[in-house]
């Protein structure tokens, strides 16, 4: 289409590829699953403005739909073959598709990666009570770390190959579990005294034992949807950025919703307005 009101472009990116200083990109209602990278900058007093068309509700999303094709794995746990950006975790973002970790959403709410102890309230992810306190004298740091805690459950498939997340002072850390037995796990990272007040375990399918939890093995996504039953309205994060304004200046983004993504700039970006 030519990008007129009667024959609009199909994507925001198409408009962003032709918009120049002083242009307004008016966006029709809907969810746009794309990263917008403007081809041009605006000029002082004449920005390029991205905004809804009238009172339209516009969402730019970093997630794609993952509905359909779900089959029962066991009980209320369903499985689906899907390609997610990462298996496990990355240390840093280096581009639009290098996610730090996967995210899964149902009906717009973020689900929780399967773990122990479980999260009591999925809307309160900073509750320290959801972490397991390290027992007194529970750590041994010879040749890595051994954690002894009688409360560690014996899950199907065991904890070996999973991940421990631990925190003490203010620096959280993760490490791969290399050996596990009843009430004991071992991992190569050395947990210093001030860095091991609390922990949780994740990264194993056997930890998936409650609704709103998921697990990804690199090929299949496993999910216990809220309320049980076949998952619907599922989305998975695929992109870091809703807008990539690196190297661009005099850009205004007004009254747009951003979901499962962020807006990035760099040291060469100036006079960017997020309204």
LINKA-V398558 format. One line per field, one symbol per residue. ss: DSSP state (~ for helix, > for strand, _ for the rest). phi: phi as a letter, one per 40 degrees, with the letter a starting at -180 (. if undefined). psi: psi as a letter, one per 30 degrees, with the letter a starting at -180 (. if undefined). A space follows every 10 residues. Layout:
# LINKA-V398558
ss: ???
phi: ???
psi: ???
This chain:
# LINKA-V398558
ss: __________ _~~~~~~~__ ___>>>>__> >>___>____ __>__>_>>> >>_____>>> >_>>>_____ >>>>__>>>> >_________ __________ ___>>>__>> _>>_>>____ _______~~~ _>>_____>> ____>>>>__ __________ __>>>>>___ __>>>>>>>> >__>>>>___ __~~~__>>> >>__~~~___ __>>>>___> >>>>______ ___>>>>___ >>>>______ >>>>__>>>_ _>>>______ __>>_
phi: .cgcccbccc bccdcccbcb dgcbccbcci bbcabcbccb ccbdgbccbb accgcccbbb bcbbcbcggc bccafccbba cacbcabgab cacbacbccc acbbbbfgbc cbcdabcccc bccbcbcccc cccccdfcbb bcghbbbbac cccccdggcd gcbbbaaaca bcbbacccaa adgabbaccc ccdcbacaaa bagbccccaa cgbaabbhbb bbabcdgggc cafcbbcbbc bcbbbdgbbf bbbbgbcbbf aabbbacccb fcbbb
psi: lfglefillf leeeefffkl kfkkjkklkl kjilkkjkfl lalkfilkkk lljbgkjkkk kgllkhllgk lkekbgkllk kkjlfkjbll elkgaegike llkkkkhfkk lkkklkllke jffifgjfff lkkklkgfkk hjhakkkkjf fkljlkflfk fakkkllddg jklllkkfkk lkgklklfkj jlefghelll kagkeffjgl lgllkkgfek kkkjlkfllk klhkkkkfke kekjgkgklh kkjkhkkkkh llkkaafgkl hkkj.
